[in-house]
Amino acid sequence: MNAKSSTVAQKLLNLYRQEHVIYGGWATVNPVFIAEATDDVLAALADLPTGKNLIQHIKNLRSGKTPMDSIERDLLPYGGLMDETVATVKLTKSEWNELESGINAFTTDQNGLDRIKQLNVVKKFGDHWLVAIRAALSARPDLLDKWSVVNKTYRAYYLWKIASDMLTQPLSERARAQLQADMPEYETYLPMFGNAGEELLIKLRSFISATVPDEGIAPKNGPNGDFVS
């Protein structure tokens, strides 16, 4: 089994586990599973934790048993615990007012994220705020598209920080493989920062093939509000 198949298998497993924070959910990740799950990738998945569940899900998609925007209940990642946890999210009238006001005032920069995270209705959910609020907004589809902008902005800034930190230290083989698996996500979100994001992507690609990072390769500053939603 080659390293490329293992890398793709890990990427697909990451998508499977993170579906709950990906805009579009199963409708977004399922086509990726179909396109990239070659026989070698499926063989690599069989050796990974929960990989067999993903293999069965892919088979269900290809046979037509499972619609492209769905998944069988018994194949949900984490045993469906994440869905069960957020499915019961309900907000009070005052929380709805606070949330709606915050979403409508959101700006796609770090300050905008900080203001959203300081809302009482958001802080009550702790580290699960992105998932919980998205679940609550199933009752308010008029706000769901606006929340997707919050989600995309958060993910973009998160990946910027991870990438910047990564470039300041030597990369282990395991970390290199993980970076290769995660590159599609970096390639999705970092260009939202315009030229600064494209430059960081170039450094990441170079870093994958380098043993020791070049001096000064990491960006010294943040993206400075260049986010393009």
Biotite code that builds the C-alpha atoms (Angstrom):
import biotite.structure as struc

atoms = struc.array([
    struc.Atom([0.000, 0.000, 0.000], chain_id="A", res_id=1, res_name="MET", atom_name="CA", element="C"),
    struc.Atom([1.545, 3.332, -0.997], chain_id="A", res_id=2, res_name="ASN", atom_name="CA", element="C"),
    struc.Atom([1.872, 6.466, 1.108], chain_id="A", res_id=3, res_name="ALA", atom_name="CA", element="C"),
    struc.Atom([-0.465, 8.444, -1.165], chain_id="A", res_id=4, res_name="LYS", atom_name="CA", element="C"),
    struc.Atom([-3.345, 6.015, -0.564], chain_id="A", res_id=5, res_name="SER", atom_name="CA", element="C"),
    struc.Atom([-2.797, 6.228, 3.203], chain_id="A", res_id=6, res_name="SER", atom_name="CA", element="C"),
    struc.Atom([-2.770, 10.026, 3.039], chain_id="A", res_id=7, res_name="THR", atom_name="CA", element="C"),
    struc.Atom([-6.027, 10.171, 1.062], chain_id="A", res_id=8, res_name="VAL", atom_name="CA", element="C"),
    struc.Atom([-7.619, 7.625, 3.421], chain_id="A", res_id=9, res_name="ALA", atom_name="CA", element="C"),
    struc.Atom([-6.733, 9.792, 6.421], chain_id="A", res_id=10, res_name="GLN", atom_name="CA", element="C"),
    struc.Atom([-8.139, 12.861, 4.662], chain_id="A", res_id=11, res_name="LYS", atom_name="CA", element="C"),
    struc.Atom([-11.448, 11.112, 3.974], chain_id="A", res_id=12, res_name="LEU", atom_name="CA", element="C"),
    struc.Atom([-11.631, 9.913, 7.560], chain_id="A", res_id=13, res_name="LEU", atom_name="CA", element="C"),
    struc.Atom([-11.046, 13.479, 8.761], chain_id="A", res_id=14, res_name="ASN", atom_name="CA", element="C"),
    struc.Atom([-13.931, 14.688, 6.577], chain_id="A", res_id=15, res_name="LEU", atom_name="CA", element="C"),
    struc.Atom([-16.134, 11.897, 7.913], chain_id="A", res_id=16, res_name="TYR", atom_name="CA", element="C"),
    struc.Atom([-15.417, 12.855, 11.515], chain_id="A", res_id=17, res_name="ARG", atom_name="CA", element="C"),
    struc.Atom([-15.703, 16.608, 10.935], chain_id="A", res_id=18, res_name="GLN", atom_name="CA", element="C"),
    struc.Atom([-18.868, 16.636, 8.822], chain_id="A", res_id=19, res_name="GLU", atom_name="CA", element="C"),
    struc.Atom([-20.749, 18.390, 11.628], chain_id="A", res_id=20, res_name="HIS", atom_name="CA", element="C"),
    struc.Atom([-18.624, 21.546, 11.215], chain_id="A", res_id=21, res_name="VAL", atom_name="CA", element="C"),
    struc.Atom([-18.412, 21.544, 7.403], chain_id="A", res_id=22, res_name="ILE", atom_name="CA", element="C"),
    struc.Atom([-20.829, 23.837, 5.631], chain_id="A", res_id=23, res_name="TYR", atom_name="CA", element="C"),
    struc.Atom([-23.211, 21.759, 3.554], chain_id="A", res_id=24, res_name="GLY", atom_name="CA", element="C"),
    struc.Atom([-22.702, 18.666, 5.719], chain_id="A", res_id=25, res_name="GLY", atom_name="CA", element="C"),
    struc.Atom([-23.050, 15.303, 4.006], chain_id="A", res_id=26, res_name="TRP", atom_name="CA", element="C"),
    struc.Atom([-24.006, 16.907, 0.703], chain_id="A", res_id=27, res_name="ALA", atom_name="CA", element="C"),
    struc.Atom([-20.539, 18.474, 0.651], chain_id="A", res_id=28, res_name="THR", atom_name="CA", element="C"),
    struc.Atom([-18.378, 15.556, 1.806], chain_id="A", res_id=29, res_name="VAL", atom_name="CA", element="C"),
    struc.Atom([-20.147, 12.618, 0.142], chain_id="A", res_id=30, res_name="ASN", atom_name="CA", element="C"),
    struc.Atom([-19.082, 13.537, -3.418], chain_id="A", res_id=31, res_name="PRO", atom_name="CA", element="C"),
    struc.Atom([-15.478, 13.684, -2.173], chain_id="A", res_id=32, res_name="VAL", atom_name="CA", element="C"),
    struc.Atom([-15.807, 10.147, -0.790], chain_id="A", res_id=33, res_name="PHE", atom_name="CA", element="C"),
    struc.Atom([-17.137, 8.901, -4.128], chain_id="A", res_id=34, res_name="ILE", atom_name="CA", element="C"),
    struc.Atom([-14.441, 10.633, -6.171], chain_id="A", res_id=35, res_name="ALA", atom_name="CA", element="C"),
    struc.Atom([-11.389, 9.725, -4.105], chain_id="A", res_id=36, res_name="GLU", atom_name="CA", element="C"),
    struc.Atom([-12.098, 6.306, -2.549], chain_id="A", res_id=37, res_name="ALA", atom_name="CA", element="C"),
    struc.Atom([-10.116, 4.064, -4.925], chain_id="A", res_id=38, res_name="THR", atom_name="CA", element="C"),
    struc.Atom([-9.553, 0.392, -4.092], chain_id="A", res_id=39, res_name="ASP", atom_name="CA", element="C"),
    struc.Atom([-6.172, 1.222, -2.522], chain_id="A", res_id=40, res_name="ASP", atom_name="CA", element="C"),
    struc.Atom([-7.730, 4.005, -0.434], chain_id="A", res_id=41, res_name="VAL", atom_name="CA", element="C"),
    struc.Atom([-10.493, 1.691, 0.772], chain_id="A", res_id=42, res_name="LEU", atom_name="CA", element="C"),
    struc.Atom([-7.857, -0.874, 1.761], chain_id="A", res_id=43, res_name="ALA", atom_name="CA", element="C"),
    struc.Atom([-6.015, 1.812, 3.744], chain_id="A", res_id=44, res_name="ALA", atom_name="CA", element="C"),
    struc.Atom([-9.279, 2.892, 5.413], chain_id="A", res_id=45, res_name="LEU", atom_name="CA", element="C"),
    struc.Atom([-9.847, -0.642, 6.666], chain_id="A", res_id=46, res_name="ALA", atom_name="CA", element="C"),
    struc.Atom([-6.766, -0.297, 8.885], chain_id="A", res_id=47, res_name="ASP", atom_name="CA", element="C"),
    struc.Atom([-7.880, 3.000, 10.473], chain_id="A", res_id=48, res_name="LEU", atom_name="CA", element="C"),
    struc.Atom([-10.157, 3.453, 13.515], chain_id="A", res_id=49, res_name="PRO", atom_name="CA", element="C"),
    struc.Atom([-13.807, 3.699, 12.357], chain_id="A", res_id=50, res_name="THR", atom_name="CA", element="C"),
    struc.Atom([-12.546, 3.263, 8.804], chain_id="A", res_id=51, res_name="GLY", atom_name="CA", element="C"),
    struc.Atom([-14.797, 0.268, 8.225], chain_id="A", res_id=52, res_name="LYS", atom_name="CA", element="C"),
    struc.Atom([-17.860, 2.389, 8.948], chain_id="A", res_id=53, res_name="ASN", atom_name="CA", element="C"),
    struc.Atom([-16.754, 4.901, 6.347], chain_id="A", res_id=54, res_name="LEU", atom_name="CA", element="C"),
    struc.Atom([-16.117, 2.082, 3.850], chain_id="A", res_id=55, res_name="ILE", atom_name="CA", element="C"),
    struc.Atom([-19.674, 0.848, 4.314], chain_id="A", res_id=56, res_name="GLN", atom_name="CA", element="C"),
    struc.Atom([-21.008, 4.385, 3.956], chain_id="A", res_id=57, res_name="HIS", atom_name="CA", element="C"),
    struc.Atom([-19.134, 4.783, 0.667], chain_id="A", res_id=58, res_name="ILE", atom_name="CA", element="C"),
    struc.Atom([-20.516, 1.468, -0.577], chain_id="A", res_id=59, res_name="LYS", atom_name="CA", element="C"),
    struc.Atom([-24.028, 2.623, 0.342], chain_id="A", res_id=60, res_name="ASN", atom_name="CA", element="C"),
    struc.Atom([-23.517, 5.855, -1.591], chain_id="A", res_id=61, res_name="LEU", atom_name="CA", element="C"),
    struc.Atom([-22.245, 4.051, -4.671], chain_id="A", res_id=62, res_name="ARG", atom_name="CA", element="C"),
    struc.Atom([-25.093, 1.551, -4.651], chain_id="A", res_id=63, res_name="SER", atom_name="CA", element="C"),
    struc.Atom([-27.694, 4.286, -4.283], chain_id="A", res_id=64, res_name="GLY", atom_name="CA", element="C"),
    struc.Atom([-28.900, 2.935, -0.949], chain_id="A", res_id=65, res_name="LYS", atom_name="CA", element="C"),
    struc.Atom([-27.928, 6.199, 0.746], chain_id="A", res_id=66, res_name="THR", atom_name="CA", element="C"),
    struc.Atom([-28.802, 9.581, -0.874], chain_id="A", res_id=67, res_name="PRO", atom_name="CA", element="C"),
    struc.Atom([-25.868, 11.894, -1.589], chain_id="A", res_id=68, res_name="MET", atom_name="CA", element="C"),
    struc.Atom([-26.976, 14.317, 1.116], chain_id="A", res_id=69, res_name="ASP", atom_name="CA", element="C"),
    struc.Atom([-27.347, 11.724, 3.862], chain_id="A", res_id=70, res_name="SER", atom_name="CA", element="C"),
    struc.Atom([-25.854, 8.801, 5.830], chain_id="A", res_id=71, res_name="ILE", atom_name="CA", element="C"),
    struc.Atom([-27.317, 5.710, 7.476], chain_id="A", res_id=72, res_name="GLU", atom_name="CA", element="C"),
    struc.Atom([-28.058, 6.324, 11.147], chain_id="A", res_id=73, res_name="ARG", atom_name="CA", element="C"),
    struc.Atom([-25.929, 3.413, 12.355], chain_id="A", res_id=74, res_name="ASP", atom_name="CA", element="C"),
    struc.Atom([-22.916, 4.684, 10.404], chain_id="A", res_id=75, res_name="LEU", atom_name="CA", element="C"),
    struc.Atom([-22.841, 8.168, 11.910], chain_id="A", res_id=76, res_name="LEU", atom_name="CA", element="C"),
    struc.Atom([-19.431, 9.119, 13.344], chain_id="A", res_id=77, res_name="PRO", atom_name="CA", element="C"),
    struc.Atom([-19.185, 9.007, 17.141], chain_id="A", res_id=78, res_name="TYR", atom_name="CA", element="C"),
    struc.Atom([-22.153, 6.650, 17.140], chain_id="A", res_id=79, res_name="GLY", atom_name="CA", element="C"),
    struc.Atom([-24.440, 9.570, 16.353], chain_id="A", res_id=80, res_name="GLY", atom_name="CA", element="C"),
    struc.Atom([-23.688, 11.117, 19.740], chain_id="A", res_id=81, res_name="LEU", atom_name="CA", element="C"),
    struc.Atom([-22.863, 14.503, 18.222], chain_id="A", res_id=82, res_name="MET", atom_name="CA", element="C"),
    struc.Atom([-26.199, 14.655, 16.388], chain_id="A", res_id=83, res_name="ASP", atom_name="CA", element="C"),
    struc.Atom([-28.117, 13.555, 19.469], chain_id="A", res_id=84, res_name="GLU", atom_name="CA", element="C"),
    struc.Atom([-26.382, 16.196, 21.560], chain_id="A", res_id=85, res_name="THR", atom_name="CA", element="C"),
    struc.Atom([-27.130, 19.116, 19.292], chain_id="A", res_id=86, res_name="VAL", atom_name="CA", element="C"),
    struc.Atom([-30.548, 18.028, 18.066], chain_id="A", res_id=87, res_name="ALA", atom_name="CA", element="C"),
    struc.Atom([-32.184, 19.223, 21.275], chain_id="A", res_id=88, res_name="THR", atom_name="CA", element="C"),
    struc.Atom([-30.674, 22.739, 21.220], chain_id="A", res_id=89, res_name="VAL", atom_name="CA", element="C"),
    struc.Atom([-33.353, 25.314, 21.967], chain_id="A", res_id=90, res_name="LYS", atom_name="CA", element="C"),
    struc.Atom([-32.984, 29.010, 22.673], chain_id="A", res_id=91, res_name="LEU", atom_name="CA", element="C"),
    struc.Atom([-35.053, 31.470, 24.677], chain_id="A", res_id=92, res_name="THR", atom_name="CA", element="C"),
    struc.Atom([-36.569, 34.547, 23.069], chain_id="A", res_id=93, res_name="LYS", atom_name="CA", element="C"),
    struc.Atom([-33.867, 36.791, 24.524], chain_id="A", res_id=94, res_name="SER", atom_name="CA", element="C"),
    struc.Atom([-31.150, 34.417, 23.297], chain_id="A", res_id=95, res_name="GLU", atom_name="CA", element="C"),
    struc.Atom([-32.667, 34.468, 19.817], chain_id="A", res_id=96, res_name="TRP", atom_name="CA", element="C"),
    struc.Atom([-32.662, 38.267, 19.854], chain_id="A", res_id=97, res_name="ASN", atom_name="CA", element="C"),
    struc.Atom([-29.026, 38.375, 20.964], chain_id="A", res_id=98, res_name="GLU", atom_name="CA", element="C"),
    struc.Atom([-27.959, 35.788, 18.401], chain_id="A", res_id=99, res_name="LEU", atom_name="CA", element="C"),
    struc.Atom([-29.804, 37.398, 15.493], chain_id="A", res_id=100, res_name="GLU", atom_name="CA", element="C"),
    struc.Atom([-28.360, 40.797, 16.332], chain_id="A", res_id=101, res_name="SER", atom_name="CA", element="C"),
    struc.Atom([-24.867, 39.348, 16.603], chain_id="A", res_id=102, res_name="GLY", atom_name="CA", element="C"),
    struc.Atom([-25.086, 37.458, 13.313], chain_id="A", res_id=103, res_name="ILE", atom_name="CA", element="C"),
    struc.Atom([-26.439, 40.478, 11.444], chain_id="A", res_id=104, res_name="ASN", atom_name="CA", element="C"),
    struc.Atom([-23.591, 42.641, 12.785], chain_id="A", res_id=105, res_name="ALA", atom_name="CA", element="C"),
    struc.Atom([-20.871, 40.070, 12.038], chain_id="A", res_id=106, res_name="PHE", atom_name="CA", element="C"),
    struc.Atom([-17.769, 41.155, 10.132], chain_id="A", res_id=107, res_name="THR", atom_name="CA", element="C"),
    struc.Atom([-15.386, 38.674, 8.490], chain_id="A", res_id=108, res_name="THR", atom_name="CA", element="C"),
    struc.Atom([-12.300, 39.443, 10.556], chain_id="A", res_id=109, res_name="ASP", atom_name="CA", element="C"),
    struc.Atom([-10.819, 38.521, 13.915], chain_id="A", res_id=110, res_name="GLN", atom_name="CA", element="C"),
    struc.Atom([-12.724, 41.283, 15.688], chain_id="A", res_id=111, res_name="ASN", atom_name="CA", element="C"),
    struc.Atom([-15.965, 39.955, 14.256], chain_id="A", res_id=112, res_name="GLY", atom_name="CA", element="C"),
    struc.Atom([-15.179, 36.468, 15.545], chain_id="A", res_id=113, res_name="LEU", atom_name="CA", element="C"),
    struc.Atom([-14.267, 37.817, 18.966], chain_id="A", res_id=114, res_name="ASP", atom_name="CA", element="C"),
    struc.Atom([-17.576, 39.668, 19.224], chain_id="A", res_id=115, res_name="ARG", atom_name="CA", element="C"),
    struc.Atom([-19.559, 36.575, 18.233], chain_id="A", res_id=116, res_name="ILE", atom_name="CA", element="C"),
    struc.Atom([-17.729, 34.423, 20.787], chain_id="A", res_id=117, res_name="LYS", atom_name="CA", element="C"),
    struc.Atom([-18.492, 36.948, 23.525], chain_id="A", res_id=118, res_name="GLN", atom_name="CA", element="C"),
    struc.Atom([-22.259, 36.627, 23.066], chain_id="A", res_id=119, res_name="LEU", atom_name="CA", element="C"),
    struc.Atom([-23.814, 34.958, 26.106], chain_id="A", res_id=120, res_name="ASN", atom_name="CA", element="C"),
    struc.Atom([-25.864, 32.646, 23.880], chain_id="A", res_id=121, res_name="VAL", atom_name="CA", element="C"),
    struc.Atom([-22.626, 31.461, 22.255], chain_id="A", res_id=122, res_name="VAL", atom_name="CA", element="C"),
    struc.Atom([-20.523, 31.194, 25.423], chain_id="A", res_id=123, res_name="LYS", atom_name="CA", element="C"),
    struc.Atom([-23.068, 28.880, 27.056], chain_id="A", res_id=124, res_name="LYS", atom_name="CA", element="C"),
    struc.Atom([-22.081, 26.106, 24.627], chain_id="A", res_id=125, res_name="PHE", atom_name="CA", element="C"),
    struc.Atom([-18.376, 26.261, 25.380], chain_id="A", res_id=126, res_name="GLY", atom_name="CA", element="C"),
    struc.Atom([-16.123, 24.563, 22.816], chain_id="A", res_id=127, res_name="ASP", atom_name="CA", element="C"),
    struc.Atom([-19.164, 23.193, 20.958], chain_id="A", res_id=128, res_name="HIS", atom_name="CA", element="C"),
    struc.Atom([-20.573, 26.610, 20.064], chain_id="A", res_id=129, res_name="TRP", atom_name="CA", element="C"),
    struc.Atom([-20.229, 26.269, 16.291], chain_id="A", res_id=130, res_name="LEU", atom_name="CA", element="C"),
    struc.Atom([-22.100, 22.972, 16.179], chain_id="A", res_id=131, res_name="VAL", atom_name="CA", element="C"),
    struc.Atom([-24.703, 23.936, 18.771], chain_id="A", res_id=132, res_name="ALA", atom_name="CA", element="C"),
    struc.Atom([-25.612, 27.235, 17.151], chain_id="A", res_id=133, res_name="ILE", atom_name="CA", element="C"),
    struc.Atom([-25.856, 25.601, 13.735], chain_id="A", res_id=134, res_name="ARG", atom_name="CA", element="C"),
    struc.Atom([-28.225, 23.037, 15.226], chain_id="A", res_id=135, res_name="ALA", atom_name="CA", element="C"),
    struc.Atom([-30.348, 25.745, 16.843], chain_id="A", res_id=136, res_name="ALA", atom_name="CA", element="C"),
    struc.Atom([-30.526, 27.601, 13.531], chain_id="A", res_id=137, res_name="LEU", atom_name="CA", element="C"),
    struc.Atom([-32.268, 24.653, 11.882], chain_id="A", res_id=138, res_name="SER", atom_name="CA", element="C"),
    struc.Atom([-35.352, 26.450, 13.193], chain_id="A", res_id=139, res_name="ALA", atom_name="CA", element="C"),
    struc.Atom([-34.241, 29.686, 11.502], chain_id="A", res_id=140, res_name="ARG", atom_name="CA", element="C"),
    struc.Atom([-33.141, 28.939, 7.930], chain_id="A", res_id=141, res_name="PRO", atom_name="CA", element="C"),
    struc.Atom([-33.125, 32.676, 7.241], chain_id="A", res_id=142, res_name="ASP", atom_name="CA", element="C"),
    struc.Atom([-30.093, 32.965, 9.537], chain_id="A", res_id=143, res_name="LEU", atom_name="CA", element="C"),
    struc.Atom([-28.389, 29.710, 8.586], chain_id="A", res_id=144, res_name="LEU", atom_name="CA", element="C"),
    struc.Atom([-26.669, 31.076, 5.477], chain_id="A", res_id=145, res_name="ASP", atom_name="CA", element="C"),
    struc.Atom([-25.351, 34.022, 7.475], chain_id="A", res_id=146, res_name="LYS", atom_name="CA", element="C"),
    struc.Atom([-24.050, 31.628, 10.129], chain_id="A", res_id=147, res_name="TRP", atom_name="CA", element="C"),
    struc.Atom([-22.153, 29.728, 7.449], chain_id="A", res_id=148, res_name="SER", atom_name="CA", element="C"),
    struc.Atom([-20.096, 32.892, 6.924], chain_id="A", res_id=149, res_name="VAL", atom_name="CA", element="C"),
    struc.Atom([-19.233, 32.873, 10.640], chain_id="A", res_id=150, res_name="VAL", atom_name="CA", element="C"),
    struc.Atom([-18.278, 29.208, 10.368], chain_id="A", res_id=151, res_name="ASN", atom_name="CA", element="C"),
    struc.Atom([-16.089, 29.772, 7.299], chain_id="A", res_id=152, res_name="LYS", atom_name="CA", element="C"),
    struc.Atom([-14.377, 32.764, 8.895], chain_id="A", res_id=153, res_name="THR", atom_name="CA", element="C"),
    struc.Atom([-13.666, 30.839, 12.086], chain_id="A", res_id=154, res_name="TYR", atom_name="CA", element="C"),
    struc.Atom([-12.244, 27.902, 10.154], chain_id="A", res_id=155, res_name="ARG", atom_name="CA", element="C"),
    struc.Atom([-10.079, 30.148, 7.981], chain_id="A", res_id=156, res_name="ALA", atom_name="CA", element="C"),
    struc.Atom([-8.511, 31.928, 10.963], chain_id="A", res_id=157, res_name="TYR", atom_name="CA", element="C"),
    struc.Atom([-8.066, 28.625, 12.809], chain_id="A", res_id=158, res_name="TYR", atom_name="CA", element="C"),
    struc.Atom([-6.207, 27.102, 9.857], chain_id="A", res_id=159, res_name="LEU", atom_name="CA", element="C"),
    struc.Atom([-4.118, 30.263, 9.458], chain_id="A", res_id=160, res_name="TRP", atom_name="CA", element="C"),
    struc.Atom([-2.923, 29.896, 13.042], chain_id="A", res_id=161, res_name="LYS", atom_name="CA", element="C"),
    struc.Atom([-2.255, 26.154, 12.730], chain_id="A", res_id=162, res_name="ILE", atom_name="CA", element="C"),
    struc.Atom([-0.308, 26.676, 9.508], chain_id="A", res_id=163, res_name="ALA", atom_name="CA", element="C"),
    struc.Atom([1.693, 29.578, 10.931], chain_id="A", res_id=164, res_name="SER", atom_name="CA", element="C"),
    struc.Atom([2.622, 27.625, 14.067], chain_id="A", res_id=165, res_name="ASP", atom_name="CA", element="C"),
    struc.Atom([3.566, 24.587, 11.990], chain_id="A", res_id=166, res_name="MET", atom_name="CA", element="C"),
    struc.Atom([6.034, 26.578, 9.905], chain_id="A", res_id=167, res_name="LEU", atom_name="CA", element="C"),
    struc.Atom([8.071, 27.562, 12.953], chain_id="A", res_id=168, res_name="THR", atom_name="CA", element="C"),
    struc.Atom([9.257, 24.047, 13.812], chain_id="A", res_id=169, res_name="GLN", atom_name="CA", element="C"),
    struc.Atom([10.707, 20.927, 12.151], chain_id="A", res_id=170, res_name="PRO", atom_name="CA", element="C"),
    struc.Atom([8.039, 18.661, 10.684], chain_id="A", res_id=171, res_name="LEU", atom_name="CA", element="C"),
    struc.Atom([7.902, 15.021, 11.791], chain_id="A", res_id=172, res_name="SER", atom_name="CA", element="C"),
    struc.Atom([6.990, 12.377, 9.246], chain_id="A", res_id=173, res_name="GLU", atom_name="CA", element="C"),
    struc.Atom([3.635, 11.873, 10.958], chain_id="A", res_id=174, res_name="ARG", atom_name="CA", element="C"),
    struc.Atom([2.932, 15.609, 10.921], chain_id="A", res_id=175, res_name="ALA", atom_name="CA", element="C"),
    struc.Atom([4.018, 15.777, 7.286], chain_id="A", res_id=176, res_name="ARG", atom_name="CA", element="C"),
    struc.Atom([1.530, 13.054, 6.344], chain_id="A", res_id=177, res_name="ALA", atom_name="CA", element="C"),
    struc.Atom([-1.211, 14.840, 8.279], chain_id="A", res_id=178, res_name="GLN", atom_name="CA", element="C"),
    struc.Atom([-0.410, 18.120, 6.538], chain_id="A", res_id=179, res_name="LEU", atom_name="CA", element="C"),
    struc.Atom([-0.623, 16.398, 3.167], chain_id="A", res_id=180, res_name="GLN", atom_name="CA", element="C"),
    struc.Atom([-4.012, 14.956, 4.112], chain_id="A", res_id=181, res_name="ALA", atom_name="CA", element="C"),
    struc.Atom([-5.260, 18.348, 5.280], chain_id="A", res_id=182, res_name="ASP", atom_name="CA", element="C"),
    struc.Atom([-3.957, 20.344, 2.299], chain_id="A", res_id=183, res_name="MET", atom_name="CA", element="C"),
    struc.Atom([-7.355, 20.358, 0.494], chain_id="A", res_id=184, res_name="PRO", atom_name="CA", element="C"),
    struc.Atom([-8.821, 22.199, 3.480], chain_id="A", res_id=185, res_name="GLU", atom_name="CA", element="C"),
    struc.Atom([-5.938, 24.695, 3.569], chain_id="A", res_id=186, res_name="TYR", atom_name="CA", element="C"),
    struc.Atom([-6.384, 25.173, -0.174], chain_id="A", res_id=187, res_name="GLU", atom_name="CA", element="C"),
    struc.Atom([-10.074, 25.887, 0.406], chain_id="A", res_id=188, res_name="THR", atom_name="CA", element="C"),
    struc.Atom([-9.778, 28.390, 3.223], chain_id="A", res_id=189, res_name="TYR", atom_name="CA", element="C"),
    struc.Atom([-6.415, 30.173, 3.018], chain_id="A", res_id=190, res_name="LEU", atom_name="CA", element="C"),
    struc.Atom([-7.143, 31.829, -0.361], chain_id="A", res_id=191, res_name="PRO", atom_name="CA", element="C"),
    struc.Atom([-9.899, 33.703, 1.470], chain_id="A", res_id=192, res_name="MET", atom_name="CA", element="C"),
    struc.Atom([-7.076, 35.884, 2.837], chain_id="A", res_id=193, res_name="PHE", atom_name="CA", element="C"),
    struc.Atom([-6.098, 37.036, -0.624], chain_id="A", res_id=194, res_name="GLY", atom_name="CA", element="C"),
    struc.Atom([-2.387, 37.331, -1.430], chain_id="A", res_id=195, res_name="ASN", atom_name="CA", element="C"),
    struc.Atom([-1.364, 36.623, 2.171], chain_id="A", res_id=196, res_name="ALA", atom_name="CA", element="C"),
    struc.Atom([-3.254, 33.329, 2.087], chain_id="A", res_id=197, res_name="GLY", atom_name="CA", element="C"),
    struc.Atom([-1.773, 32.326, -1.282], chain_id="A", res_id=198, res_name="GLU", atom_name="CA", element="C"),
    struc.Atom([1.741, 33.044, 0.003], chain_id="A", res_id=199, res_name="GLU", atom_name="CA", element="C"),
    struc.Atom([1.124, 30.913, 3.088], chain_id="A", res_id=200, res_name="LEU", atom_name="CA", element="C"),
    struc.Atom([-0.111, 28.074, 0.881], chain_id="A", res_id=201, res_name="LEU", atom_name="CA", element="C"),
    struc.Atom([3.118, 28.206, -1.135], chain_id="A", res_id=202, res_name="ILE", atom_name="CA", element="C"),
    struc.Atom([5.113, 27.963, 2.094], chain_id="A", res_id=203, res_name="LYS", atom_name="CA", element="C"),
    struc.Atom([3.056, 24.992, 3.263], chain_id="A", res_id=204, res_name="LEU", atom_name="CA", element="C"),
    struc.Atom([3.623, 23.128, 0.011], chain_id="A", res_id=205, res_name="ARG", atom_name="CA", element="C"),
    struc.Atom([7.355, 23.812, 0.250], chain_id="A", res_id=206, res_name="SER", atom_name="CA", element="C"),
    struc.Atom([7.368, 22.772, 3.884], chain_id="A", res_id=207, res_name="PHE", atom_name="CA", element="C"),
    struc.Atom([5.956, 19.355, 3.042], chain_id="A", res_id=208, res_name="ILE", atom_name="CA", element="C"),
    struc.Atom([8.993, 18.552, 0.946], chain_id="A", res_id=209, res_name="SER", atom_name="CA", element="C"),
    struc.Atom([11.555, 20.191, 3.250], chain_id="A", res_id=210, res_name="ALA", atom_name="CA", element="C"),
    struc.Atom([13.270, 18.429, 6.166], chain_id="A", res_id=211, res_name="THR", atom_name="CA", element="C"),
    struc.Atom([13.997, 21.607, 8.139], chain_id="A", res_id=212, res_name="VAL", atom_name="CA", element="C"),
    struc.Atom([12.028, 24.844, 7.747], chain_id="A", res_id=213, res_name="PRO", atom_name="CA", element="C"),
    struc.Atom([13.871, 27.787, 6.242], chain_id="A", res_id=214, res_name="ASP", atom_name="CA", element="C"),
    struc.Atom([14.688, 30.600, 8.611], chain_id="A", res_id=215, res_name="GLU", atom_name="CA", element="C"),
    struc.Atom([11.895, 33.130, 8.624], chain_id="A", res_id=216, res_name="GLY", atom_name="CA", element="C"),
    struc.Atom([9.530, 30.975, 6.617], chain_id="A", res_id=217, res_name="ILE", atom_name="CA", element="C"),
    struc.Atom([6.609, 31.542, 8.996], chain_id="A", res_id=218, res_name="ALA", atom_name="CA", element="C"),
    struc.Atom([4.497, 34.674, 8.503], chain_id="A", res_id=219, res_name="PRO", atom_name="CA", element="C"),
    struc.Atom([5.342, 37.254, 11.152], chain_id="A", res_id=220, res_name="LYS", atom_name="CA", element="C"),
    struc.Atom([1.846, 38.726, 11.283], chain_id="A", res_id=221, res_name="ASN", atom_name="CA", element="C"),
    struc.Atom([-1.749, 37.641, 10.895], chain_id="A", res_id=222, res_name="GLY", atom_name="CA", element="C"),
    struc.Atom([-3.747, 38.097, 7.703], chain_id="A", res_id=223, res_name="PRO", atom_name="CA", element="C"),
    struc.Atom([-4.588, 41.700, 8.687], chain_id="A", res_id=224, res_name="ASN", atom_name="CA", element="C"),
    struc.Atom([-8.242, 41.562, 7.742], chain_id="A", res_id=225, res_name="GLY", atom_name="CA", element="C"),
    struc.Atom([-7.750, 40.450, 4.153], chain_id="A", res_id=226, res_name="ASP", atom_name="CA", element="C"),
    struc.Atom([-10.429, 37.786, 4.483], chain_id="A", res_id=227, res_name="PHE", atom_name="CA", element="C"),
    struc.Atom([-12.662, 37.470, 1.437], chain_id="A", res_id=228, res_name="VAL", atom_name="CA", element="C"),
    struc.Atom([-16.018, 35.885, 2.296], chain_id="A", res_id=229, res_name="SER", atom_name="CA", element="C"),
])
